[in-house]
């Protein structure tokens, strides 16, 4: 059974870069699928942030593209999110997921505050 686990700091200061890692364990790692990052801010719905494909191609939400980067290290079974120049509006629960297969991490709360 495939499991995804997000990790990273739970508090980030404004203007800094938020960095999260998702570690995939169990089962066979299928790099041909798109691996995504999604977030949910307080009182809001789920927001798809971006994804990385099997060949390393990335797609980002237009509203976040200018300060989002997703990368992957298949040897470590990890993929990462970097969100630069964060503001308090980036406070959210961040999830990693392989949407096509219905695999989600449990989510990690990140607060942006000085």
C-alpha positions as CSV (number, residue, x, y, z in Angstrom):
1,X,0.0,0.0,0.0
2,X,1.4,3.3,-1.1
3,X,1.7,6.0,1.6
4,X,2.6,9.7,1.2
5,X,4.0,11.7,4.1
6,X,4.6,15.5,4.1
7,X,7.4,17.0,6.1
8,X,8.8,20.4,6.7
9,X,8.6,23.4,9.1
10,X,5.3,24.3,10.6
11,X,6.1,28.0,10.9
12,X,7.6,30.2,8.2
13,X,8.3,34.0,8.4
14,X,6.8,36.3,5.8
15,X,9.0,36.8,2.7
16,X,10.8,33.6,3.4
17,X,10.6,30.4,1.3
18,X,8.4,27.6,2.4
19,X,10.0,24.2,1.6
20,X,8.1,20.9,2.0
21,X,9.0,17.3,1.1
22,X,6.7,14.4,0.4
23,X,8.1,10.9,1.0
24,X,6.4,8.0,-0.8
25,X,6.6,4.6,0.8
26,X,5.1,1.2,0.3
27,X,4.2,-0.4,-2.9
28,X,5.8,0.3,-6.3
29,X,6.6,3.9,-7.0
30,X,5.0,4.8,-10.3
31,X,6.8,7.8,-11.7
32,X,4.6,7.9,-14.8
33,X,1.8,9.5,-12.8
34,X,1.6,13.2,-11.9
35,X,2.6,14.0,-8.4
36,X,0.8,17.0,-7.0
37,X,0.8,19.5,-4.3
38,X,-2.5,20.8,-3.0
39,X,-3.3,23.2,-0.1
40,X,-6.3,24.3,1.9
41,X,-6.3,27.7,3.6
42,X,-8.5,28.3,6.6
43,X,-12.1,28.6,5.5
44,X,-11.4,27.9,1.9
45,X,-11.6,24.9,-0.4
46,X,-8.8,22.8,-1.8
47,X,-6.4,24.6,-4.1
48,X,-4.3,22.7,-6.6
49,X,-0.8,24.2,-6.6
50,X,1.1,22.3,-9.2
51,X,2.4,18.9,-10.3
52,X,5.4,17.1,-11.7
53,X,5.1,14.4,-14.4
54,X,7.0,11.3,-15.1
55,X,9.4,13.0,-17.4
56,X,10.0,15.9,-15.0
57,X,7.6,18.3,-16.7
58,X,6.0,20.6,-14.3
59,X,2.7,22.5,-14.4
60,X,1.7,25.2,-11.9
61,X,-1.5,27.0,-11.0
62,X,-1.3,30.3,-12.9
63,X,-1.9,32.2,-9.7
64,X,1.1,30.6,-8.0
65,X,3.4,30.0,-10.9
66,X,5.7,32.9,-10.3
67,X,6.8,31.8,-6.9
68,X,6.3,28.0,-6.9
69,X,8.7,25.2,-7.8
70,X,8.2,21.4,-7.6
71,X,11.0,19.0,-8.0
72,X,11.4,15.2,-7.5
73,X,14.2,12.8,-6.5
74,X,13.0,9.4,-7.5
75,X,16.0,7.7,-6.0
76,X,14.9,8.9,-2.6
77,X,11.2,8.5,-3.4
78,X,10.6,12.1,-2.6
79,X,9.2,15.2,-4.3
80,X,9.4,18.7,-3.0
81,X,7.6,22.0,-3.0
82,X,9.2,25.4,-2.7
83,X,7.0,28.5,-2.3
84,X,8.9,31.7,-2.2
85,X,8.1,35.1,-0.8
86,X,5.3,33.7,1.4
87,X,2.7,35.9,3.1
88,X,0.2,35.1,5.8
89,X,-2.2,34.3,3.0
90,X,-0.1,31.2,2.4
91,X,-1.0,29.8,5.8
92,X,-2.7,26.4,5.0
93,X,-2.6,22.7,5.3
94,X,-0.4,21.4,2.5
95,X,-1.0,18.0,1.0
96,X,1.0,15.9,-1.5
97,X,-0.9,13.5,-3.7
98,X,-0.9,11.2,-6.6
99,X,-4.4,12.2,-7.7
100,X,-4.9,9.7,-10.5
101,X,-4.4,6.9,-8.0
102,X,-6.2,8.6,-5.1
103,X,-3.2,8.6,-2.8
104,X,-2.9,11.6,-0.4
105,X,-0.7,12.4,2.4
106,X,-2.3,13.3,5.7
107,X,-1.4,17.0,5.3
108,X,0.9,19.3,7.2
109,X,-0.1,22.6,8.7
110,X,2.1,25.5,7.8
111,X,1.6,28.9,9.4
112,X,3.2,32.1,7.9
113,X,3.7,34.6,10.7
114,X,6.4,36.8,12.1
